[in-house]
């Protein structure tokens, strides 16, 4: 199988590339390296071709799509800090970039997996969000919701390409995928808090800390992506992928302090101070993954403790290597 991975040098993309190569597939990786790193990839592997470039370059996307069987479209502007600081660029990347990918895939007859997000559900606090549940989001004039809006357009585009033009595509909604190689620089909470704990700095909790989240190990997500893109029954569907183990952010910080043996304390930072005026958040986000279980028997094996330990180990090893 020949696979194209957009966002190949990023966190999830690099783990996916490794999995595809280990399974004996040929991989083309497209990445503009704005947040991804070539160090994340086995660039010397003869079955990997890394192409620097952006999904906003329609001709380049068309070129790398030639003779590809499947496309894993992971490239996007992600992270609360990125979306808040570069809102327009995020919108253009997440909407026009996806349109370029879908259009090229249709021309070349490739199957597509489009990575979407739990942000789709916005402020819907239902315990066990299912794929058909309503979106509840704030004003489109608040940059906080532009990522959700853009990914919703991506999903609508994908569904329309499937229904009206015959594209073979599946949408996956990822719920806080975490693991080694994820950076805290862009707002991802676990690697950010782990870094603060290891450095003995106060762990910054944005908002009240009472908000509930669920985290899923990248090692549980990647095999599901590979199975879903090739599953005929999944074509045209949106599928949640996540873990249902719930934790508040304040409890998450306490667990990280305990697991690192840190003397750090915690401090609360108002949303306005962290992200700017007008920021809104949701209090709870818990997935219902019944569809993924029914389709591919998706059952995450890694606990929250496993996830935290993996992130700690990676950051300790990185610090040791640079010491």
C-alpha positions in Angstrom: 0.0 0.0 0.0 1.2 3.5 -0.8 0.0 6.1 1.8 0.2 9.8 2.0 0.3 11.3 5.5 -0.3 15.1 5.7 1.2 16.5 8.9 3.6 13.6 8.9 6.3 15.2 11.1 3.8 16.1 13.8 2.9 14.3 17.0 0.2 11.9 15.7 1.5 11.9 12.1 5.0 10.7 13.1 3.6 7.8 15.1 1.3 6.9 12.2 4.2 7.0 9.7 6.2 4.6 12.0 3.3 2.2 12.1 2.8 2.2 8.4 6.5 1.6 7.7 6.6 -1.2 10.3 3.6 -2.8 8.4 5.6 -2.8 5.2 3.9 0.1 3.4 5.4 2.9 1.4 4.8 6.4 2.8 4.9 9.9 1.5 4.9 12.5 4.3 3.8 16.1 3.6 4.6 18.7 6.3 5.4 22.4 6.3 7.3 21.8 9.6 5.6 24.7 11.3 5.0 22.6 14.3 6.3 19.2 13.3 10.0 18.1 13.3 12.0 16.0 11.0 13.6 14.4 14.1 10.2 12.8 14.8 10.6 10.6 11.6 13.0 7.8 10.4 14.1 10.0 7.5 16.6 7.4 6.4 14.0 4.7 5.8 13.9 3.9 2.0 10.2 3.5 2.1 9.6 7.0 3.4 9.7 10.1 1.3 9.3 13.4 3.2 8.1 16.3 1.2 8.4 19.8 2.7 5.3 21.9 1.9 1.9 23.1 2.8 -1.6 21.7 2.1 -2.4 25.2 0.9 -0.3 24.5 -2.2 -2.9 22.8 -4.4 -0.4 21.8 -7.1 1.9 20.2 -4.6 -0.9 18.3 -3.0 -1.9 17.0 -6.4 1.7 16.0 -7.2 2.2 13.9 -4.0 -1.3 12.3 -4.4 -0.3 10.6 -7.7 -0.3 6.7 -7.3 -1.3 6.9 -3.7 -3.8 4.4 -2.4 -4.8 6.0 0.9 -4.5 9.5 2.5 -4.3 10.2 6.2 -5.1 13.9 6.4 -3.8 15.0 9.7 -2.2 18.4 8.8 -4.0 21.3 10.5 -3.4 24.4 12.6 -4.0 23.0 16.1 -3.5 24.0 19.7 -5.2 26.7 21.7 -2.3 29.1 21.6 -1.9 28.7 17.8 -5.6 29.3 17.1 -5.7 32.3 19.4 -2.6 33.9 18.0 -2.9 33.1 14.3 -6.6 32.7 13.8 -6.8 33.7 10.1 -3.9 31.4 9.2 -5.6 28.6 11.1 -8.9 29.1 9.3 -7.2 29.1 5.9 -5.1 26.0 6.6 -8.0 24.0 8.1 -10.6 24.8 5.4 -8.8 25.4 2.1 -6.1 22.9 2.9 -8.7 20.2 3.5 -10.5 21.2 0.3 -7.2 20.7 -1.7 -6.7 17.3 -0.1 -10.2 16.1 -0.9 -10.2 17.4 -4.4 -6.9 15.7 -5.2 -7.9 12.5 -3.6 -11.1 12.4 -5.8 -9.1 13.0 -9.0 -6.6 10.3 -8.1 -9.1 7.7 -6.7 -7.5 7.6 -3.2 -9.3 6.7 0.0 -9.1 9.4 2.7 -9.2 9.6 6.4 -9.9 13.1 7.7 -8.8 13.8 11.2 -11.4 15.9 13.0 -11.7 16.8 16.7 -13.9 16.6 19.8 -13.9 20.4 19.5 -16.8 19.8 17.1 -19.1 19.4 20.1 -18.2 22.7 21.5 -19.9 23.4 24.9 -22.1 20.3 24.8 -21.5 18.8 28.3 -23.3 15.6 27.8 -21.5 12.6 29.3 -20.9 10.3 26.4 -20.9 12.5 23.3 -22.1 10.5 20.3 -21.4 11.3 16.7 -25.0 12.5 16.1 -25.1 14.9 19.1 -25.7 18.6 18.6 -22.9 21.1 18.4 -23.1 24.0 21.0 -20.6 26.7 20.3 -20.2 30.4 21.0 -20.0 33.4 18.8 -18.1 33.1 15.5 -16.5 36.4 16.4 -14.6 34.7 19.3 -11.4 33.1 18.0 -11.9 30.3 20.6 -14.5 28.7 18.3 -12.9 29.2 15.0 -11.1 25.8 15.1 -14.4 24.1 15.8 -16.0 26.0 13.0 -13.3 25.1 10.5 -13.3 21.4 11.4 -17.0 21.3 11.1 -16.7 22.7 7.6 -14.0 20.0 6.9 -16.5 17.4 8.0 -19.3 18.8 5.8 -17.0 19.0 2.8 -15.9 15.4 3.4 -19.4 14.1 3.7 -20.5 16.0 0.6 -17.6 14.7 -1.4 -18.6 11.2 -0.4 -22.4 11.6 -0.9 -22.3 13.7 -4.1 -19.1 12.8 -5.8 -18.4 9.2 -4.7 -15.1 9.9 -2.7 -14.2 7.1 -0.3 -13.6 8.9 3.0 -14.1 8.5 6.8 -13.9 11.2 9.5 -12.4 10.5 12.9 -13.1 12.8 15.9 -10.1 12.6 18.2 -10.6 13.3 21.9 -7.3 14.6 23.4 -4.8 12.2 22.0 -1.6 12.3 24.1 1.8 10.6 24.2 5.5 10.9 23.4 6.5 13.7 21.0 3.5 15.9 21.9 4.7 19.4 22.7 3.2 21.6 25.4 4.2 24.8 23.5 0.9 25.0 21.7 -1.4 24.6 24.7 -1.5 20.8 25.1 -2.1 20.3 28.8 -0.3 17.1 29.8 3.1 17.7 28.3 3.0 21.3 29.6 2.2 20.3 33.2 4.8 17.5 33.1 7.5 20.0 32.0 6.6 22.4 34.8 6.6 19.6 37.4 10.0 18.3 36.3 11.4 21.8 36.4 10.0 22.4 39.8 7.9 25.3 38.6 4.3 25.9 39.6 1.8 24.0 37.5 -0.5 26.5 35.8 -4.1 25.5 35.7 -6.1 27.7 33.3 -9.6 28.5 34.5 -11.1 26.8 37.6 -9.4 23.4 37.2 -12.8 21.8 37.6 -13.2 21.1 33.9 -13.4 17.4 33.0 -11.4 15.8 30.2 -10.5 12.4 28.9 -7.1 11.5 27.4 -6.3 8.7 25.0 -2.8 7.3 24.3 -1.5 7.8 20.7 -0.6 4.1 20.6 -4.3 3.3 20.9 -5.4 5.8 18.3 -2.9 5.0 15.5 -4.0 1.4 14.9 -7.6 2.5 14.8 -6.8 5.1 12.0 -5.2 2.4 9.9 -8.1 0.0 10.3 -10.8 2.7 9.7 -9.4 4.1 6.4 -9.6 0.7 4.8 -13.0 -0.3 6.2 -15.8 -0.1 3.6 -18.5 0.1 6.3 -17.0 3.3 7.7 -17.1 5.3 4.5 -19.0 8.5 4.9 -19.1 8.1 8.7 -17.8 10.2 11.6 -16.2 8.1 14.3 -15.2 9.1 17.8 -11.8 7.9 19.0 -10.9 8.5 22.7 -10.8 7.1 26.2 -13.7 7.5 28.6 -11.6 7.7 31.8 -12.5 11.1 33.3 -10.3 13.5 35.2 -10.5 17.1 36.3 -7.6 19.3 35.3 -6.8 20.1 39.0 -6.7 16.3 39.7 -4.6 15.8 36.6 -2.1 18.3 38.0 -2.0 16.6 41.4 -1.4 13.2 39.7 1.5 14.6 37.7 3.1 16.2 40.8 2.8 12.8 42.6 4.2 10.8 39.7 7.1 13.1 39.1 7.9 13.4 42.8 7.9 17.2 42.3 7.8 19.8 45.0 5.8 22.0 42.7 2.6 23.6 43.7 -0.3 24.7 41.4 -1.6 28.1 40.6 -4.8 29.1 38.8 -4.5 31.4 35.8 -7.7 33.1 34.5 -8.6 32.3 30.9 -8.3 36.0 30.0 -4.7 36.1 31.2 -3.8 32.8 29.4 -5.6 33.3 26.1 -6.8 36.9 26.0 -10.3 38.5 26.5 -13.4 36.6 25.5 -12.1 33.1 25.9 -14.7 30.4 26.6 -14.3 26.8 27.6 -16.4 23.7 28.1 -16.8 22.1 31.5 -16.9 18.4 30.4 -16.0 16.4 27.3 -16.4 12.7 27.4 -16.8 10.5 24.3 -19.1 7.7 23.4 -17.0 5.3 21.4 -19.7 2.7 20.7 -19.5 3.2 17.0 -15.7 2.6 17.0 -16.2 -0.5 19.1 -18.8 -1.8 16.8 -16.8 -1.1 13.6 -13.3 -2.1 14.7 -13.6 -3.3 18.3 -11.9 -0.2 19.5 -10.9 -0.6 23.2 -8.1 1.7 24.5 -5.6 -0.3 26.5 -3.6 2.5 28.1 -4.8 4.2 31.3 -4.3 7.8 32.2 -1.4 6.7 34.4 0.2 5.0 31.4 -0.1 8.2 29.4 1.4 10.4 32.1 4.2 8.0 32.6 5.0 7.9 28.9 5.2 11.7 28.7 7.3 11.9 31.9 9.8 9.2 30.6 10.2 11.0 27.3 10.8 14.4 28.9 13.3 12.9 31.4 15.2 11.1 28.6 15.3 14.3 26.5 16.6 16.3 29.4 19.3 13.7 30.1 20.4 13.6 26.5 21.0 17.4 26.5 22.6 17.6 29.9 
